[in-house]
Amino acid sequence: MDAVCADSWQQNNDLSDDETSNDNASTYSCQSETQLADGHNASLESGESGESGSGAGFEKYEEKLLQAIENASDKAQQTRINAFQTINEVLVHHYIPDFLEDRKVTLMDAVEKSLRRGKGVEQSWAARIIPLLLIQIEGLEDIGELVTVLKPVLLSTAQDGSAAYDARAKCCAALGLLCFVGVDDLGEILPLMKVLHTIFAGSFLKGDNSPSGASNEAGSLHSAALSAWSLLLSLLPPGEFVALVGGGGGPGIVPSVRNLVGMLQSPLLEVRMVAGETLALMFELGRQHDDEFLEEELPELIEATQKLATDAHKYRAKRDRKVQRATFRDVLHYLEEDISPEIGIKFGRELLVLNTWAIHHQYTCLRCALGFGMNVHLAENVFVREVLQLGPKVDEPERHRKTVKAEQRFINAAAFKARTITRGKNRDKRSFALN
């Protein structure tokens, strides 16, 4: 897998988000997906996105986006897929809520039709668009409409056993963010968590306590479903969550610690990683209400976590072992000492601090959707800044101060070079002889 992930949270404390596209281990399972999008239209990333501040650059990607939205309803499947890829590129690298205001319904209709009637790759790309469209919309009524229109078709596709695993995984991720943003009623959140639970249960241990025989593709679906489940879990009040656990999971809403520990034996790294971080998130939420939350389950969990934190099996890739050990050292430290790891992410002149498992997972889910366009949205996107508690956007002059200083340095350097050349000619001995 071509994904990138961090060695540990602490090792990245002083790095920017672009410098740490591998800023945390959770991002592992989704980086390869976003990289596919990032590589599709290199010109958008290297050219047009760099010109977003100028009129010419804006008009260029605006024109591409308009054409792509029109092509998203084309009769040819490949044309629709290419259109969704282009839309993905633009929405990842640019925050343009005003531009989308009059076009969101058209785009929403195209996405819905592709999810209902499309197959495989088309459904995957259509599902990718939903989180990107969602976090660009600023009106609550518009978000409510998005939930009403797209939630049923996402649920249907996610549960469709005949659909491609990748398409189902993208639908699970989209469902998680859709309801994280647009649903406040526990009466809607809990049933969705139950549906996601039935999906990732495919990676639980078998009846004879042997690891699940799920394929890599199925494992990726299970990790996406568990990640979406954990995102919704971060919305639950601690008391409500503890009540669900005490009532036997509701039933079928909250997996048992034993089942999640069983997922730690999965042969797929991303399943092990998401399961470990979900366990840490569950204990973080439970301990906010009860200091002795599930104390009786800790010995078995700590033992399993210690094995993964010190795993040296040679049949695993060296890089996978490194990532796994770093993540599970953090999980183990939290379970034993109740101390959450911290990571500081610099972007521009600002610093984002992730100091709880909940906000770390929320950041991870946004990062999976936005890929390497995360910096743009951290600085500009109202919703992203609100979720990550960054406060109001930094004033425009403050944000562009570095750019102005850089331009001034270039001007000064060019003037210095010109003076040097002129003076060099005057000092040249041959020029002196001629004079």
Salt bridges, closest charged atoms under 4 A:
ASP7 OD2 - LYS322 NZ 3.17
ASP17 OD1 - ARG367 NE 3.82
GLU33 OE2 - LYS170 NZ 3.84
GLU89 OE1 - HIS93 ND1 3.63
GLU101 OE2 - LYS104 NZ 3.01
GLU112 OE2 - ARG116 NE 3.15
GLU122 OE2 - ARG80 NE 2.71
ASP142 OD2 - LYS104 NZ 3.57
ASP166 OD1 - LYS170 NZ 2.38
GLU188 OE1 - LYS151 NZ 3.55
GLU300 OE1 - ARG258 NH2 3.63
ASP311 OD1 - HIS313 ND1 2.74
ASP311 OD2 - ARG316 NE 2.48
ASP320 OD1 - ARG319 NH1 3.89
ASP338 OD1 - ARG287 NH1 3.32
GLU350 OE1 - ARG385 NH2 2.74
GLU380 OE1 - LYS393 NZ 3.88
GLU380 OE2 - ARG399 NH1 2.74
GLU396 OE1 - ARG399 NH1 3.01
GLU396 OE2 - HIS400 NE2 2.59
GLU398 OE2 - ARG349 NE 2.88
GLU398 OE1 - ARG401 NH2 2.76
ASP428 OD2 - ARG430 NE 3.23
